[in-house]
Amino acid sequence: MRINYYPPRGDNKEGWDNIDIVGWMGYPMQIKVNFLCRDSILAAPLVLDLALLSDFAHRAGMKGIQEWLSFYYKSPMAAPGLQPEHDLFIQQTKLKNTLRHLMGEDQITHLGLEYYAS
């Protein structure tokens, strides 16, 4: 994915995509999507989430780099000596697991062990 700055659009974004499908009688077809949006509309819910989660972390006594919030950042930070995590799915799991830990719930592991419980 690449986003280019296009001066006539200002800070608004425009994205195009082609979805290849197989149509009638096996003929290849394509669905074209043109997505127009504004930065502020896209960013507002993220900023609100970050403000609420940061306040929650402060109230829970958490200090320093909040690696569990890396899901929200383009360039996540990590504690000294650790590599920042860039995998979106791992970031989401860290976010969920931190919230589950603070609520006293079991962590999400995806081990599948619940299938083998007797």
N, C-alpha and C positions, 0 to 999 in steps of 0.2 A: 504494500500500500504506500502511496505517496501523495502528499498534499502540496500543491503548488500555490503560491500567492498569485492571485489574479487581480490587479489593481482596480478594474471597474467594479468588482464585487466587494471590495473593501475587506472587512473581517468576516464576511459571510462565507460559508463553505458550499461547495457544489461537488457532488460525487456522482460518477457514472459507473454502471456495472452492466455486464452482459451475462445472462444465465442461459446456458445451452441446454436444450431439451430435445427429446425425440417426439415428433408430432405425428400427425395423421399418416398412416401407412409407413411408419419408420423414417419419415423425412426429417432431417435435422432442422430445428427451429431455434429461435433465440428470443428471449424476453429482455428488453432493454429498460434499465431503471435509471432515472435521473433524480437525485436527491438534493434538495436545496434546504439549507438551514442557517441559523444564526449562532455564532459562538456563545453569546450570552445565554441563549435558551438551552443549549447543550450543557453549559458549565454550571448553571444555577443549582440543579439538583445535586451535583457532585460537591459543590462548595457547602451546601447545606448539610449533606451527609458528613463531610469532614469536620465541620464545626460541631455538630452533635456528637460524633464519635470522639473527637478530641476532648470535649467537655466531659464525656463519660469516662475517658481514660484518666483525666485529671482527678475526677471524683473517686475513681477506683485506686488512686495513689500511684498510678503508673507515671514514670518519669523518663526522660531521655528520648532517643529515637524510637518511634512507634512503628517498628517494621511491619506489624500486622496491618497497617494502613497503606502499605506499598501498592495495594490494588488500585488506589486512586491517583498514583503519581507516574508520570512518564519516566522519571529518573529516580527510582526509589533509593533510599539510604539504608545502610545497615550499620550495626555496631562495629567499632574498630576490630579488625582481624577477620570479619565475616564478609562474604561476597553478597551484594544485593541480589535478590531474587527477581528475575524478569519474566518468568513463566506466569501468565495471567491466571491459569487454573490453580497453580500452587499458591499464588498470592490470595486468591479467593478462599482457598481452603484454610490458609493462615488466618484470614479475617474471621471466617466462621468459627474456627477452633478457638481463637482468642475469646470471642464472645461466648461460646459454649463454656469455656473454662471459667470465665467470670461469673457465669450463671450456675456453676456447679454441675454442668451436664457432661456426658461422655464426649470425648473427642471423635471427630470423623476420621476414620483410618482407611476406608476402602479396601480392607484386607479380605472382606467376605467371610470372616470367621462366624458370623451369625448364621450362615447356612449350615455349618457343621456342628452347631451346638446340639447336645443331646438332651 
